[in-house]
Amino acid sequence: RTKEVSQPPASSDKNRATTSPEDET
């Protein structure tokens, strides 16, 4: 999780999108 925070917001947005569909399923 530290790497994600270190990366730009774009990465966080992408990570969320990937977790969105997974959570929905």
PDB file of N, CA, C, O and CB in Angstrom:
ATOM      1  N   ARG A   1       0.856  -1.202   0.000  1.00  0.00           N
ATOM      2  CA  ARG A   1       0.000   0.000   0.000  1.00  0.00           C
ATOM      3  C   ARG A   1       0.895   1.258   0.000  1.00  0.00           C
ATOM      4  O   ARG A   1       0.494   2.309  -0.498  1.00  0.00           O
ATOM      5  CB  ARG A   1      -0.970   0.003   1.254  1.00  0.00           C
ATOM      6  N   THR A   2       2.054   1.139   0.539  1.00  0.00           N
ATOM      7  CA  THR A   2       2.939   2.322   0.578  1.00  0.00           C
ATOM      8  C   THR A   2       3.302   2.748  -0.846  1.00  0.00           C
ATOM      9  O   THR A   2       3.369   3.937  -1.155  1.00  0.00           O
ATOM     10  CB  THR A   2       4.237   2.022   1.401  1.00  0.00           C
ATOM     11  N   LYS A   3       3.532   1.767  -1.693  1.00  0.00           N
ATOM     12  CA  LYS A   3       3.906   2.097  -3.088  1.00  0.00           C
ATOM     13  C   LYS A   3       2.743   2.847  -3.755  1.00  0.00           C
ATOM     14  O   LYS A   3       2.965   3.826  -4.468  1.00  0.00           O
ATOM     15  CB  LYS A   3       4.265   0.788  -3.906  1.00  0.00           C
ATOM     16  N   GLU A   4       1.553   2.405  -3.531  1.00  0.00           N
ATOM     17  CA  GLU A   4       0.387   3.057  -4.164  1.00  0.00           C
ATOM     18  C   GLU A   4       0.314   4.531  -3.754  1.00  0.00           C
ATOM     19  O   GLU A   4       0.090   5.408  -4.589  1.00  0.00           O
ATOM     20  CB  GLU A   4      -0.936   2.324  -3.773  1.00  0.00           C
ATOM     21  N   VAL A   5       0.503   4.787  -2.474  1.00  0.00           N
ATOM     22  CA  VAL A   5       0.410   6.172  -1.980  1.00  0.00           C
ATOM     23  C   VAL A   5       1.550   7.008  -2.568  1.00  0.00           C
ATOM     24  O   VAL A   5       1.394   8.196  -2.849  1.00  0.00           O
ATOM     25  CB  VAL A   5       0.455   6.211  -0.416  1.00  0.00           C
ATOM     26  N   SER A   6       2.696   6.353  -2.745  1.00  0.00           N
ATOM     27  CA  SER A   6       3.862   7.065  -3.280  1.00  0.00           C
ATOM     28  C   SER A   6       3.603   7.442  -4.752  1.00  0.00           C
ATOM     29  O   SER A   6       4.025   8.496  -5.227  1.00  0.00           O
ATOM     30  CB  SER A   6       5.157   6.185  -3.152  1.00  0.00           C
ATOM     31  N   GLN A   7       2.909   6.560  -5.439  1.00  0.00           N
ATOM     32  CA  GLN A   7       2.629   6.827  -6.865  1.00  0.00           C
ATOM     33  C   GLN A   7       1.615   7.974  -7.018  1.00  0.00           C
ATOM     34  O   GLN A   7       1.014   8.405  -6.034  1.00  0.00           O
ATOM     35  CB  GLN A   7       2.089   5.542  -7.563  1.00  0.00           C
ATOM     36  N   PRO A   8       1.436   8.447  -8.208  1.00  0.00           N
ATOM     37  CA  PRO A   8       0.497   9.557  -8.481  1.00  0.00           C
ATOM     38  C   PRO A   8      -0.946   9.113  -8.294  1.00  0.00           C
ATOM     39  O   PRO A   8      -1.212   7.923  -8.124  1.00  0.00           O
ATOM     40  CB  PRO A   8       0.693  10.096  -9.913  1.00  0.00           C
ATOM     41  N   PRO A   9      -1.879  10.057  -8.323  1.00  0.00           N
ATOM     42  CA  PRO A   9      -3.305   9.763  -8.131  1.00  0.00           C
ATOM     43  C   PRO A   9      -3.836   8.885  -9.268  1.00  0.00           C
ATOM     44  O   PRO A   9      -4.771   8.106  -9.082  1.00  0.00           O
ATOM     45  CB  PRO A   9      -4.121  11.075  -8.045  1.00  0.00           C
ATOM     46  N   ALA A  10      -3.232   9.022 -10.430  1.00  0.00           N
ATOM     47  CA  ALA A  10      -3.677   8.224 -11.596  1.00  0.00           C
ATOM     48  C   ALA A  10      -3.619   6.736 -11.236  1.00  0.00           C
ATOM     49  O   ALA A  10      -4.515   5.968 -11.585  1.00  0.00           O
ATOM     50  CB  ALA A  10      -2.782   8.522 -12.867  1.00  0.00           C
ATOM     51  N   SER A  11      -2.569   6.347 -10.546  1.00  0.00           N
ATOM     52  CA  SER A  11      -2.411   4.921 -10.177  1.00  0.00           C
ATOM     53  C   SER A  11      -3.527   4.525  -9.209  1.00  0.00           C
ATOM     54  O   SER A  11      -4.107   3.444  -9.312  1.00  0.00           O
ATOM     55  CB  SER A  11      -0.997   4.655  -9.528  1.00  0.00           C
ATOM     56  N   SER A  12      -3.809   5.416  -8.277  1.00  0.00           N
ATOM     57  CA  SER A  12      -4.864   5.124  -7.282  1.00  0.00           C
ATOM     58  C   SER A  12      -6.201   4.961  -7.999  1.00  0.00           C
ATOM     59  O   SER A  12      -6.991   4.074  -7.676  1.00  0.00           O
ATOM     60  CB  SER A  12      -4.956   6.262  -6.201  1.00  0.00           C
ATOM     61  N   ASP A  13      -6.434   5.815  -8.956  1.00  0.00           N
ATOM     62  CA  ASP A  13      -7.710   5.747  -9.699  1.00  0.00           C
ATOM     63  C   ASP A  13      -7.814   4.410 -10.430  1.00  0.00           C
ATOM     64  O   ASP A  13      -8.868   3.774 -10.444  1.00  0.00           O
ATOM     65  CB  ASP A  13      -7.828   6.930 -10.714  1.00  0.00           C
ATOM     66  N   LYS A  14      -6.726   4.007 -11.024  1.00  0.00           N
ATOM     67  CA  LYS A  14      -6.732   2.742 -11.789  1.00  0.00           C
ATOM     68  C   LYS A  14      -6.946   1.575 -10.813  1.00  0.00           C
ATOM     69  O   LYS A  14      -7.701   0.642 -11.085  1.00  0.00           O
ATOM     70  CB  LYS A  14      -5.380   2.556 -12.597  1.00  0.00           C
ATOM     71  N   ASN A  15      -6.269   1.658  -9.695  1.00  0.00           N
ATOM     72  CA  ASN A  15      -6.384   0.568  -8.711  1.00  0.00           C
ATOM     73  C   ASN A  15      -7.840   0.464  -8.244  1.00  0.00           C
ATOM     74  O   ASN A  15      -8.360  -0.636  -8.058  1.00  0.00           O
ATOM     75  CB  ASN A  15      -5.424   0.809  -7.486  1.00  0.00           C
ATOM     76  N   ARG A  16      -8.457   1.552  -8.067  1.00  0.00           N
ATOM     77  CA  ARG A  16      -9.873   1.600  -7.549  1.00  0.00           C
ATOM     78  C   ARG A  16     -10.759   0.947  -8.634  1.00  0.00           C
ATOM     79  O   ARG A  16     -11.612   0.111  -8.334  1.00  0.00           O
ATOM     80  CB  ARG A  16     -10.365   3.142  -7.231  1.00  0.00           C
ATOM     81  N   ALA A  17     -10.543   1.335  -9.850  1.00  0.00           N
ATOM     82  CA  ALA A  17     -11.383   0.787 -10.939  1.00  0.00           C
ATOM     83  C   ALA A  17     -11.247  -0.738 -10.970  1.00  0.00           C
ATOM     84  O   ALA A  17     -12.219  -1.450 -11.218  1.00  0.00           O
ATOM     85  CB  ALA A  17     -10.975   1.402 -12.330  1.00  0.00           C
ATOM     86  N   THR A  18     -10.059  -1.217 -10.721  1.00  0.00           N
ATOM     87  CA  THR A  18      -9.834  -2.684 -10.748  1.00  0.00           C
ATOM     88  C   THR A  18     -10.525  -3.336  -9.548  1.00  0.00           C
ATOM     89  O   THR A  18     -10.998  -4.470  -9.626  1.00  0.00           O
ATOM     90  CB  THR A  18      -8.298  -3.019 -10.736  1.00  0.00           C
ATOM     91  N   THR A  19     -10.572  -2.604  -8.453  1.00  0.00           N
ATOM     92  CA  THR A  19     -11.202  -3.177  -7.246  1.00  0.00           C
ATOM     93  C   THR A  19     -12.724  -3.014  -7.316  1.00  0.00           C
ATOM     94  O   THR A  19     -13.472  -3.747  -6.670  1.00  0.00           O
ATOM     95  CB  THR A  19     -10.646  -2.494  -5.953  1.00  0.00           C
ATOM     96  N   SER A  20     -13.157  -2.052  -8.103  1.00  0.00           N
ATOM     97  CA  SER A  20     -14.607  -1.801  -8.226  1.00  0.00           C
ATOM     98  C   SER A  20     -15.331  -3.023  -8.812  1.00  0.00           C
ATOM     99  O   SER A  20     -16.257  -3.550  -8.197  1.00  0.00           O
ATOM    100  CB  SER A  20     -14.866  -0.554  -9.116  1.00  0.00           C
ATOM    101  N   PRO A  21     -14.911  -3.463  -9.987  1.00  0.00           N
ATOM    102  CA  PRO A  21     -15.568  -4.617 -10.628  1.00  0.00           C
ATOM    103  C   PRO A  21     -15.427  -5.874  -9.784  1.00  0.00           C
ATOM    104  O   PRO A  21     -16.352  -6.680  -9.692  1.00  0.00           O
ATOM    105  CB  PRO A  21     -14.982  -4.862 -12.026  1.00  0.00           C
ATOM    106  N   GLU A  22     -14.277  -6.031  -9.179  1.00  0.00           N
ATOM    107  CA  GLU A  22     -14.046  -7.231  -8.353  1.00  0.00           C
ATOM    108  C   GLU A  22     -15.005  -7.236  -7.158  1.00  0.00           C
ATOM    109  O   GLU A  22     -15.576  -8.268  -6.805  1.00  0.00           O
ATOM    110  CB  GLU A  22     -12.564  -7.287  -7.857  1.00  0.00           C
ATOM    111  N   ASP A  23     -15.164  -6.088  -6.562  1.00  0.00           N
ATOM    112  CA  ASP A  23     -16.054  -5.991  -5.388  1.00  0.00           C
ATOM    113  C   ASP A  23     -17.504  -6.201  -5.820  1.00  0.00           C
ATOM    114  O   ASP A  23     -18.298  -6.838  -5.127  1.00  0.00           O
ATOM    115  CB  ASP A  23     -15.894  -4.606  -4.679  1.00  0.00           C
ATOM    116  N   GLU A  24     -17.817  -5.650  -6.977  1.00  0.00           N
ATOM    117  CA  GLU A  24     -19.198  -5.775  -7.478  1.00  0.00           C
ATOM    118  C   GLU A  24     -19.544  -7.247  -7.718  1.00  0.00           C
ATOM    119  O   GLU A  24     -20.661  -7.695  -7.456  1.00  0.00           O
ATOM    120  CB  GLU A  24     -19.383  -4.958  -8.793  1.00  0.00           C
ATOM    121  N   THR A  25     -18.564  -7.973  -8.218  1.00  0.00           N
ATOM    122  CA  THR A  25     -18.794  -9.402  -8.495  1.00  0.00           C
ATOM    123  C   THR A  25     -18.962 -10.111  -7.166  1.00  0.00           C
ATOM    124  O   THR A  25     -19.168 -11.324  -7.135  1.00  0.00           O
ATOM    125  CB  THR A  25     -17.613 -10.036  -9.327  1.00  0.00           C
TER     126      THR A  25
END
